[in-house]
């Protein structure tokens, strides 16, 4: 099936916003937090948003398999041998959700031959949506507003604005940044960090810690469409080709360490 990636990315943006409205209803209520088998937190918002997203993706009629975080946690892993599949994280930044700081996202990406070629990221509490298709363009809109194109910014050779994880900042990240001329270090949660690089508010985002493919694929798609990239860097327990683009569909869906870059 031939897919119009740009149109699909726009449809994914609409789906993430619909899931975001459901999430906000729960966010503004007294919700319970539970622990999954890996001790990571999960809420009704994760599960209900994923169910809605799976229903909407099925309604698109593409027949493309979906790898979704909560389904995988329950042992439901589809056959992705065909090389084309969706990656879904219905609520990235569950800790931010629980702490009510607003920096959590809804994420859907289309993967083709190991590359994130279309994706959408929605921030329900902040009322922002990002989407893009590669090769093509990336867009941003406030909920209810008109889309505007976004692009990475040229690097300032005197130094970089670096965005780092709010909940997972560690010594390994600090050590990595010792060799980077940092003009400003900004903390942010979830896949919002990748969107900040894509829209030119930051130059790079290093991640020296555990992530899963569904955590970053949608943001990666937006970043690529905006002119940026993600490369594997050394370290960690997951093997990867250092200096090469980050790929998807890996066994176990776990990522090696990486750095996202703008211009």
SEGUMI-621978 format. One record per residue (C-alpha): x, y, z; residue number from 0; residue in three letters. Coordinates in Angstrom, 3 decimals. Each point is the difference from the previous one (the first is absolute). Example, Ala and Ser with C-alpha at 12.3 -4.5 7.8 and 13.67 -1.06 7.14 Angstrom:
<nodes>
[[12.300,-4.500,7.800],0,'ALA']
[[1.370,3.440,-0.660],1,'SER']
</nodes>
This chain:
<nodes>
[[0.000,0.000,0.000],0,'UNK']
[[1.267,3.459,-0.964],1,'UNK']
[[-0.393,2.460,2.872],2,'UNK']
[[-0.090,3.780,-0.164],3,'UNK']
[[2.328,0.594,2.938],4,'UNK']
[[-0.857,3.682,0.385],5,'UNK']
[[-3.738,-0.693,0.131],6,'UNK']
[[0.549,-2.915,2.360],7,'UNK']
[[2.059,2.183,2.345],8,'UNK']
[[-2.859,2.513,0.116],9,'UNK']
[[-2.451,-2.808,0.806],10,'UNK']
[[2.310,-1.244,2.746],11,'UNK']
[[0.029,3.523,1.451],12,'UNK']
[[-3.806,-0.039,0.158],13,'UNK']
[[0.043,-3.393,1.733],14,'UNK']
[[2.544,1.130,2.595],15,'UNK']
[[-2.151,3.047,0.799],16,'UNK']
[[-3.083,-2.164,0.462],17,'UNK']
[[1.961,-2.269,2.348],18,'UNK']
[[1.276,3.123,1.750],19,'UNK']
[[-3.523,1.139,0.835],20,'UNK']
[[-0.679,-3.369,1.624],21,'UNK']
[[3.262,0.236,1.940],22,'UNK']
[[-0.802,3.494,1.264],23,'UNK']
[[-3.309,-1.195,1.414],24,'UNK']
[[1.917,-2.503,2.115],25,'UNK']
[[2.823,2.463,0.757],26,'UNK']
[[-2.533,2.380,1.517],27,'UNK']
[[-1.501,-2.702,2.215],28,'UNK']
[[1.199,-2.080,2.941],29,'UNK']
[[1.738,-2.858,-1.823],30,'UNK']
[[1.835,-3.051,1.336],31,'UNK']
[[3.551,-1.023,-0.850],32,'UNK']
[[1.024,-3.642,-0.359],33,'UNK']
[[3.300,-1.765,-0.758],34,'UNK']
[[0.722,-2.195,-3.017],35,'UNK']
[[2.206,-3.083,0.135],36,'UNK']
[[3.079,2.148,-0.677],37,'UNK']
[[-0.985,2.280,2.945],38,'UNK']
[[-0.797,2.921,-2.318],39,'UNK']
[[-3.191,1.899,0.820],40,'UNK']
[[-3.236,-0.295,-1.977],41,'UNK']
[[-3.401,1.690,0.327],42,'UNK']
[[-3.456,-0.300,-1.544],43,'UNK']
[[1.065,2.813,-2.323],44,'UNK']
[[2.713,-2.181,-1.590],45,'UNK']
[[-2.349,-2.908,-0.563],46,'UNK']
[[-3.101,1.874,-1.156],47,'UNK']
[[1.962,2.248,-2.336],48,'UNK']
[[1.697,-3.002,-1.565],49,'UNK']
[[-3.335,-1.751,-0.546],50,'UNK']
[[-1.349,3.096,-1.766],51,'UNK']
[[3.113,0.371,-2.165],52,'UNK']
[[-0.090,-3.666,-1.044],53,'UNK']
[[-3.652,0.385,-0.989],54,'UNK']
[[0.697,3.128,-2.055],55,'UNK']
[[3.028,-1.514,-1.747],56,'UNK']
[[-2.060,-3.060,-0.923],57,'UNK']
[[-2.664,2.313,-1.452],58,'UNK']
[[2.578,1.451,-2.425],59,'UNK']
[[-0.192,-3.313,-1.823],60,'UNK']
[[3.708,-0.316,-0.756],61,'UNK']
[[0.395,-3.440,1.572],62,'UNK']
[[3.345,1.092,1.415],63,'UNK']
[[0.929,-1.828,3.239],64,'UNK']
[[0.283,2.059,3.167],65,'UNK']
[[2.641,-0.350,2.698],66,'UNK']
[[-1.502,1.745,3.036],67,'UNK']
[[1.631,0.370,3.407],68,'UNK']
[[-2.722,-1.392,2.236],69,'UNK']
[[-0.840,-2.826,-2.402],70,'UNK']
[[3.660,-1.050,-0.103],71,'UNK']
[[0.085,0.096,3.816],72,'UNK']
[[-2.902,-2.461,-0.111],73,'UNK']
[[1.907,-2.283,-2.378],74,'UNK']
[[-1.782,1.059,-3.194],75,'UNK']
[[2.689,0.497,-2.645],76,'UNK']
[[-1.072,-0.016,-3.671],77,'UNK']
[[1.990,-1.328,-2.936],78,'UNK']
[[1.980,2.926,-1.437],79,'UNK']
[[2.065,-2.029,-2.453],80,'UNK']
[[-1.500,1.998,-2.863],81,'UNK']
[[2.036,3.011,1.091],82,'UNK']
[[-2.921,2.421,0.347],83,'UNK']
[[-1.720,0.507,3.350],84,'UNK']
[[-1.353,2.613,2.378],85,'UNK']
[[1.646,0.747,3.342],86,'UNK']
[[-2.312,1.369,2.699],87,'UNK']
[[0.737,1.477,3.404],88,'UNK']
[[-3.382,1.173,1.281],89,'UNK']
[[1.512,1.935,2.902],90,'UNK']
[[3.707,0.733,-0.023],91,'UNK']
[[1.083,1.649,3.203],92,'UNK']
[[-2.265,-1.840,2.425],93,'UNK']
[[2.118,1.375,2.857],94,'UNK']
[[-0.675,3.525,-1.285],95,'UNK']
[[-3.697,-0.888,-0.205],96,'UNK']
[[0.013,-1.261,3.592],97,'UNK']
[[1.919,3.073,1.181],98,'UNK']
[[-2.434,2.221,-1.942],99,'UNK']
[[2.678,2.160,-1.632],100,'UNK']
[[-1.615,-0.170,-3.439],101,'UNK']
[[2.996,-1.402,-1.901],102,'UNK']
[[-1.507,-3.246,-1.242],103,'UNK']
[[-0.787,-0.964,-3.580],104,'UNK']
[[-2.016,-2.265,-2.288],105,'UNK']
[[2.134,-1.598,-2.724],106,'UNK']
[[-0.703,-1.855,-3.253],107,'UNK']
[[2.581,-0.762,-2.696],108,'UNK']
[[0.090,-1.929,-3.243],109,'UNK']
[[3.148,-2.053,-0.535],110,'UNK']
[[1.087,-1.119,-3.470],111,'UNK']
[[3.131,-2.082,-0.472],112,'UNK']
[[1.293,0.971,3.447],113,'UNK']
[[-0.526,3.776,-0.472],114,'UNK']
[[-2.642,2.243,1.617],115,'UNK']
[[-1.567,1.525,-3.112],116,'UNK']
[[-3.125,1.626,1.488],117,'UNK']
[[-1.041,0.884,3.509],118,'UNK']
[[-1.935,2.212,2.357],119,'UNK']
[[0.585,1.169,3.571],120,'UNK']
[[-2.715,1.685,2.056],121,'UNK']
[[0.374,1.731,3.367],122,'UNK']
[[-3.479,-0.082,1.541],123,'UNK']
[[0.654,2.263,2.994],124,'UNK']
[[1.940,2.558,-2.060],125,'UNK']
[[-2.406,-0.027,-2.939],126,'UNK']
[[2.674,-0.560,-2.653],127,'UNK']
[[0.307,-2.495,-2.847],128,'UNK']
[[2.953,-0.778,-2.257],129,'UNK']
[[0.003,-2.194,-3.089],130,'UNK']
[[2.099,-0.676,-3.042],131,'UNK']
[[0.861,-2.348,-2.841],132,'UNK']
[[3.392,-0.780,-1.477],133,'UNK']
[[1.132,1.034,-2.521],134,'UNK']
[[-2.285,2.970,0.338],135,'UNK']
[[-0.941,2.581,2.570],136,'UNK']
[[-0.727,0.283,3.716],137,'UNK']
[[-2.801,1.987,1.568],138,'UNK']
[[-1.166,1.350,3.344],139,'UNK']
[[-3.367,1.306,1.115],140,'UNK']
[[-1.683,1.112,3.151],141,'UNK']
[[-3.214,-1.925,0.522],142,'UNK']
[[-2.671,1.810,-1.982],143,'UNK']
[[2.592,2.090,-1.838],144,'UNK']
[[1.506,-0.007,-3.477],145,'UNK']
[[3.035,-2.164,-0.840],146,'UNK']
[[3.378,1.670,-0.390],147,'UNK']
[[3.136,-1.567,-1.465],148,'UNK']
[[2.942,-0.689,2.278],149,'UNK']
[[3.646,-0.683,-0.704],150,'UNK']
[[3.192,-0.577,1.921],151,'UNK']
[[2.267,2.987,0.390],152,'UNK']
[[3.576,0.390,-1.223],153,'UNK']
[[2.500,-0.843,2.695],154,'UNK']
[[1.720,2.814,1.879],155,'UNK']
[[3.641,-0.980,-0.187],156,'UNK']
[[0.679,1.777,3.288],157,'UNK']
[[-2.144,-2.537,1.811],158,'UNK']
[[-3.269,-1.867,0.196],159,'UNK']
[[-3.307,0.133,1.791],160,'UNK']
[[-0.390,-3.507,1.388],161,'UNK']
[[-3.242,-1.548,1.201],162,'UNK']
[[0.280,-2.840,2.524],163,'UNK']
[[-2.392,-2.315,1.769],164,'UNK']
[[-1.852,1.396,2.992],165,'UNK']
[[-0.628,-3.390,1.644],166,'UNK']
[[3.024,-1.981,-1.241],167,'UNK']
[[2.960,2.386,0.200],168,'UNK']
[[3.063,-1.924,1.140],169,'UNK']
[[3.764,0.149,0.345],170,'UNK']
[[0.513,-1.636,-3.405],171,'UNK']
[[-1.788,2.921,-1.662],172,'UNK']
[[2.052,2.522,1.971],173,'UNK']
[[3.206,-1.799,-0.991],174,'UNK']
[[-1.007,0.024,-3.668],175,'UNK']
[[-0.682,3.734,0.123],176,'UNK']
[[3.460,0.750,1.398],177,'UNK']
[[1.250,-0.118,-3.596],178,'UNK']
[[-2.842,2.173,-1.340],179,'UNK']
[[0.084,3.841,-0.002],180,'UNK']
[[-3.317,0.530,1.809],181,'UNK']
[[-1.506,3.479,-0.125],182,'UNK']
[[-3.141,-1.042,1.853],183,'UNK']
[[-1.305,-3.227,1.504],184,'UNK']
[[-3.784,-0.387,0.064],185,'UNK']
[[-1.895,-2.810,1.746],186,'UNK']
[[-3.172,-1.442,-1.520],187,'UNK']
[[-2.046,-3.171,0.212],188,'UNK']
[[-1.107,-2.652,-2.508],189,'UNK']
[[0.349,0.278,-3.793],190,'UNK']
[[-0.497,3.746,0.384],191,'UNK']
[[3.819,0.178,-0.044],192,'UNK']
[[0.138,-1.190,-3.602],193,'UNK']
[[-2.658,2.522,-1.000],194,'UNK']
[[2.029,2.806,1.582],195,'UNK']
[[2.915,-0.908,-2.263],196,'UNK']
[[-2.294,-0.354,-3.023],197,'UNK']
[[-1.501,3.467,0.461],198,'UNK']
[[3.386,1.670,0.472],199,'UNK']
[[-0.215,0.745,3.719],200,'UNK']
[[2.919,-2.327,0.759],201,'UNK']
[[2.964,-1.395,-1.909],202,'UNK']
[[0.411,-3.457,1.465],203,'UNK']
[[-1.388,-2.603,2.375],204,'UNK']
[[2.312,-2.782,1.231],205,'UNK']
[[-1.547,-3.057,1.615],206,'UNK']
[[2.332,-2.313,1.868],207,'UNK']
[[-2.541,-2.234,1.634],208,'UNK']
[[-2.690,-2.545,-0.719],209,'UNK']
[[-2.685,0.886,-2.547],210,'UNK']
[[-2.381,-2.060,-2.064],211,'UNK']
[[-0.760,0.506,-3.662],212,'UNK']
[[-3.543,1.229,0.629],213,'UNK']
[[1.371,2.689,2.339],214,'UNK']
[[1.758,1.895,-2.757],215,'UNK']
[[-1.128,-1.168,-3.458],216,'UNK']
[[-2.669,2.686,-0.503],217,'UNK']
[[2.303,2.778,1.183],218,'UNK']
[[2.742,-1.423,-2.207],219,'UNK']
[[-2.345,0.144,-3.012],220,'UNK']
[[-0.813,3.647,0.732],221,'UNK']
[[3.690,0.812,0.476],222,'UNK']
[[0.997,-1.640,-3.287],223,'UNK']
[[-2.751,1.865,-1.847],224,'UNK']
[[1.298,3.245,1.537],225,'UNK']
[[3.540,-0.676,-1.213],226,'UNK']
[[1.563,-1.682,3.054],227,'UNK']
[[1.284,-3.467,0.801],228,'UNK']
[[0.655,-2.520,2.737],229,'UNK']
[[3.295,-1.888,0.153],230,'UNK']
[[1.178,-2.882,2.162],231,'UNK']
[[2.711,0.839,2.547],232,'UNK']
[[2.247,-2.248,2.071],233,'UNK']
[[-0.994,-1.543,3.308],234,'UNK']
[[-2.771,-2.036,1.515],235,'UNK']
[[-0.937,-3.654,-0.225],236,'UNK']
[[-1.868,0.112,-3.325],237,'UNK']
[[2.288,-0.432,-3.026],238,'UNK']
[[-0.084,2.610,-2.747],239,'UNK']
[[2.130,1.318,-2.833],240,'UNK']
[[1.561,3.123,1.486],241,'UNK']
[[-0.436,3.026,-2.247],242,'UNK']
[[-2.731,-1.634,-2.066],243,'UNK']
[[-3.694,0.996,-0.108],244,'UNK']
[[-2.217,-1.543,2.665],245,'UNK']
[[-2.056,-2.863,-1.438],246,'UNK']
[[-3.290,-1.631,0.987],247,'UNK']
[[-1.384,-3.508,0.189],248,'UNK']
[[2.878,-1.222,2.156],249,'UNK']
[[-0.386,-3.155,2.094],250,'UNK']
[[-1.676,0.991,3.257],251,'UNK']
[[-0.669,3.524,-1.342],252,'UNK']
[[2.645,1.505,2.301],253,'UNK']
[[2.226,2.845,-1.207],254,'UNK']
[[3.744,0.491,0.374],255,'UNK']
[[1.256,3.337,1.301],256,'UNK']
[[-0.545,2.810,-2.490],257,'UNK']
[[0.242,3.701,-0.670],258,'UNK']
[[-2.605,2.041,-1.873],259,'UNK']
[[1.375,2.943,-1.962],260,'UNK']
[[-1.421,2.979,-1.815],261,'UNK']
[[1.846,2.069,-2.605],262,'UNK']
</nodes>
